[in-house]
Amino acid sequence: METVVSGIRPTGNLHLGNYFGALKNFIKMQNEYNCYFFIADYHSLTTHPHPDDLHGNVKSILVDYLAAGLDPEKCTLYVQSDVPEVIELYLFLNMNAYIGELERCATFKEKVRQNPQNVNAGLLTYPTLMAADILLHKATKVPVGKDQAPHLEMTRTFGNRFNNIYGVDYFKEPQAFNYGGELVKVPGLNGSGKMGKSEGEGNAIYLNDTPEDIRKKVMKAKTDGGPTEPNQEKPEAIKNLFQLMSIVSTPDTVAFFDEQYNKCAIRYGDMKKQLAEDMIKFVAPFSEKIKAISADDAYISKVTKMGAEKARESARKTIQEVREIIGFKPF
C-alpha cells in the first residue's frame, strides 16, 4: 500500500473551503492508502505564536478534523512536535542543503517581501523541514496545491542528494497527488477570491459557526442591483453566491433562484436567507461533533498518544537506517 503524507497548519478553525478542498479527499484517502496526517505546529513557529494560541490552535484543528471525518483508527493522525525524529532528519537534510537554493525558493522570497522584519532561519529552511516530514515516512504521494509544488520538488532534490552523497537508493521520489481530480472551488462571501481567513473578516463559514453567525455573514454577502436584462451573464459576486448555493442547497433550490435571476425577478434578500438556512443545516452535524469532542479531553489525549506512537514507529525505523547510512554507529 502506498504511503501518503500531508501536513495541516494550526491556523484556526476549519471552514467550508477547507472541507471541500483537501479534507474531503483526506477522508477518502484514509480508506485506500497508508496515510500520515500531521498538525504542523513546528512550521507555525516561524510566526512566533503565543504559547496559549499555539496550544489552542493545535487542539482546535485536531478537533475539527476528527469531527469532519478523519478516523485515527484508519490513518495516522498526529501532532508534529510529538515526533522528535522529525527534527533529527531536518538537521541531517539541512547539512546537505545549500544557502543559494534555499534563498531562491519563491515562497521564501514572498515571505521576505511580506515580513522584512522577521526573516528568520526557520523561514529559510522551511523546505528542509517540509522534506523531513515527507521523507520520514518514505511517502510516495503528497497532496499539494500549486503553491507548494516547488517545495515538493525540493524534497525530491534533498532525497536524491542524500542518495548520491552516500551511494544508496534509500529515499524514493514523492509525487504530487491530485486525488479525485479537480477540487471544488468554494468562493468567499466578499464577492471575489476564495473562502479563507486571510481574505478578510466575515468571508468564511466555519464548521463550528453558530446559526446566528452564519445568518449574519451570509446576509452581508456582496451582491449588486440585480439583472436588468433577461438571461444576462452573472457578475463575479453573484456567480460566487450561486456557487455557494450549489454546494449546500438542493438542485431544485438552485434552479429556482437561477430562473428568478434570468427573469429579472430575483430578490437577493430571499436568496441569501435560503442560503443561510441551507448552510446552517449543512454545518450543524459538524458543529455538534466539534462541541462533543472538544469537551472530551480523555478522547483527545488518547487520539494524540495513539497518533504519536504510530508515527514514531515509522519515524524511528527511518532515523535508525539514516544514521547507519551516514555512519553513526555505537561503539
MOJOVEN-V489621 format. One record per residue. N is the residue number from 1. RES is the residue in three letters. PSI is psi in radians with two decimals (999 if undefined). Layout:
# MOJOVEN-V489621
N;RES;PSI
N;RES;PSI
This chain:
# MOJOVEN-V489621
1;MET;2.28
2;GLU;2.65
3;THR;2.32
4;VAL;2.36
5;VAL;2.35
6;SER;2.44
7;GLY;2.70
8;ILE;1.97
9;ARG;2.35
10;PRO;1.40
11;THR;0.46
12;GLY;-2.94
13;ASN;2.79
14;LEU;2.50
15;HIS;3.09
16;LEU;-0.55
17;GLY;-0.74
18;ASN;-0.77
19;TYR;-0.84
20;PHE;-0.13
21;GLY;-1.92
22;ALA;-0.60
23;LEU;-0.74
24;LYS;-0.61
25;ASN;-0.65
26;PHE;-0.75
27;ILE;-0.64
28;LYS;-0.73
29;MET;-0.66
30;GLN;-0.30
31;ASN;-0.21
32;GLU;-0.27
33;TYR;2.90
34;ASN;1.68
35;CYS;2.35
36;TYR;1.93
37;PHE;2.16
38;PHE;2.63
39;ILE;2.02
40;ALA;1.20
41;ASP;-0.51
42;TYR;-0.72
43;HIS;-0.61
44;SER;-0.25
45;LEU;-0.27
46;THR;-0.37
47;THR;0.10
48;HIS;1.02
49;PRO;2.65
50;HIS;2.49
51;PRO;-0.72
52;ASP;-0.68
53;ASP;-0.71
54;LEU;-0.88
55;HIS;-0.77
56;GLY;-0.70
57;ASN;-0.64
58;VAL;-0.80
59;LYS;-0.76
60;SER;-0.83
61;ILE;-0.60
62;LEU;-0.82
63;VAL;-0.76
64;ASP;-0.76
65;TYR;-0.64
66;LEU;-0.77
67;ALA;-0.55
68;ALA;-0.32
69;GLY;-0.04
70;LEU;2.31
71;ASP;1.95
72;PRO;-0.21
73;GLU;-0.38
74;LYS;-0.55
75;CYS;2.97
76;THR;1.86
77;LEU;2.00
78;TYR;2.88
79;VAL;2.23
80;GLN;-0.75
81;SER;-0.14
82;ASP;-0.07
83;VAL;1.53
84;PRO;-0.35
85;GLU;-0.42
86;VAL;-0.80
87;ILE;-0.61
88;GLU;-0.77
89;LEU;-0.62
90;TYR;-0.77
91;LEU;-0.84
92;PHE;-0.74
93;LEU;-0.63
94;ASN;-0.55
95;MET;-0.35
96;ASN;0.13
97;ALA;2.53
98;TYR;2.46
99;ILE;-0.78
100;GLY;-0.79
101;GLU;-0.57
102;LEU;-0.69
103;GLU;-0.47
104;ARG;-0.18
105;CYS;2.22
106;ALA;-0.65
107;THR;-0.72
108;PHE;-0.78
109;LYS;-0.71
110;GLU;-0.71
111;LYS;-0.68
112;VAL;-0.72
113;ARG;-0.72
114;GLN;-0.65
115;ASN;1.26
116;PRO;-0.31
117;GLN;-0.03
118;ASN;0.96
119;VAL;1.49
120;ASN;2.89
121;ALA;-0.50
122;GLY;-0.65
123;LEU;-0.74
124;LEU;-0.74
125;THR;0.29
126;TYR;-0.75
127;PRO;-0.56
128;THR;-0.56
129;LEU;-0.71
130;MET;-0.69
131;ALA;-0.69
132;ALA;-0.73
133;ASP;-0.70
134;ILE;-0.85
135;LEU;-0.42
136;LEU;-0.61
137;HIS;0.20
138;LYS;0.81
139;ALA;2.49
140;THR;-0.29
141;LYS;2.38
142;VAL;1.99
143;PRO;1.96
144;VAL;2.64
145;GLY;3.08
146;LYS;-0.58
147;ASP;-0.39
148;GLN;-0.07
149;ALA;-0.72
150;PRO;-0.61
151;HIS;-0.66
152;LEU;-0.64
153;GLU;-0.67
154;MET;-0.59
155;THR;-0.77
156;ARG;-0.69
157;THR;-0.82
158;PHE;-0.70
159;GLY;-0.78
160;ASN;-0.65
161;ARG;-0.71
162;PHE;-0.82
163;ASN;-0.76
164;ASN;-0.73
165;ILE;-0.73
166;TYR;0.08
167;GLY;0.74
168;VAL;2.95
169;ASP;1.14
170;TYR;-1.03
171;PHE;2.26
172;LYS;2.88
173;GLU;1.94
174;PRO;2.48
175;GLN;2.62
176;ALA;2.49
177;PHE;1.88
178;ASN;1.41
179;TYR;2.21
180;GLY;0.25
181;GLY;-2.64
182;GLU;2.40
183;LEU;2.67
184;VAL;2.24
185;LYS;2.17
186;VAL;1.83
187;PRO;2.80
188;GLY;3.08
189;LEU;-0.05
190;ASN;0.10
191;GLY;-0.25
192;SER;2.87
193;GLY;-2.98
194;LYS;2.82
195;MET;2.29
196;GLY;2.71
197;LYS;-0.61
198;SER;-0.22
199;GLU;0.04
200;GLY;2.76
201;GLU;2.37
202;GLY;0.10
203;ASN;-0.37
204;ALA;2.57
205;ILE;2.02
206;TYR;2.68
207;LEU;-0.31
208;ASN;0.24
209;ASP;2.51
210;THR;2.80
211;PRO;-0.67
212;GLU;-0.73
213;ASP;-0.78
214;ILE;-0.82
215;ARG;-0.76
216;LYS;-0.78
217;LYS;-0.79
218;VAL;-0.69
219;MET;-0.34
220;LYS;-0.01
221;ALA;2.50
222;LYS;2.34
223;THR;-2.93
224;ASP;-2.86
225;GLY;-0.06
226;GLY;2.81
227;PRO;2.59
228;THR;-0.17
229;GLU;2.51
230;PRO;2.43
231;ASN;0.43
232;GLN;2.71
233;GLU;2.46
234;LYS;2.38
235;PRO;2.92
236;GLU;-0.80
237;ALA;-0.66
238;ILE;-0.64
239;LYS;-0.73
240;ASN;-0.70
241;LEU;-0.74
242;PHE;-0.62
243;GLN;-0.75
244;LEU;-0.72
245;MET;-0.64
246;SER;-0.40
247;ILE;-0.68
248;VAL;-0.24
249;SER;2.95
250;THR;2.71
251;PRO;-0.62
252;ASP;-0.69
253;THR;-0.79
254;VAL;-0.76
255;ALA;-0.66
256;PHE;-0.86
257;PHE;-0.51
258;ASP;-0.71
259;GLU;-0.72
260;GLN;-0.69
261;TYR;-0.82
262;ASN;-0.41
263;LYS;0.06
264;CYS;0.49
265;ALA;0.13
266;ILE;2.47
267;ARG;1.90
268;TYR;-0.54
269;GLY;-0.74
270;ASP;-0.71
271;MET;-0.77
272;LYS;-0.60
273;LYS;-0.74
274;GLN;-0.75
275;LEU;-0.74
276;ALA;-0.78
277;GLU;-0.64
278;ASP;-0.63
279;MET;-0.72
280;ILE;-0.76
281;LYS;-0.68
282;PHE;-0.74
283;VAL;-0.48
284;ALA;-0.85
285;PRO;-0.66
286;PHE;-0.77
287;SER;-0.70
288;GLU;-0.73
289;LYS;-0.68
290;ILE;-0.76
291;LYS;-0.75
292;ALA;-0.80
293;ILE;-0.69
294;SER;-0.57
295;ALA;-0.12
296;ASP;1.41
297;ASP;-0.58
298;ALA;-0.72
299;TYR;-0.75
300;ILE;-0.76
301;SER;-0.74
302;LYS;-0.78
303;VAL;-0.81
304;THR;-0.65
305;LYS;-0.74
306;MET;-0.73
307;GLY;-0.74
308;ALA;-0.73
309;GLU;-0.77
310;LYS;-0.73
311;ALA;-0.70
312;ARG;-0.51
313;GLU;-0.78
314;SER;-0.76
315;ALA;-0.73
316;ARG;-0.69
317;LYS;-0.79
318;THR;-0.83
319;ILE;-0.71
320;GLN;-0.78
321;GLU;-0.70
322;VAL;-0.74
323;ARG;-0.73
324;GLU;-0.68
325;ILE;-0.75
326;ILE;-0.58
327;GLY;0.15
328;PHE;1.95
329;LYS;2.57
330;PRO;2.59
331;PHE;999
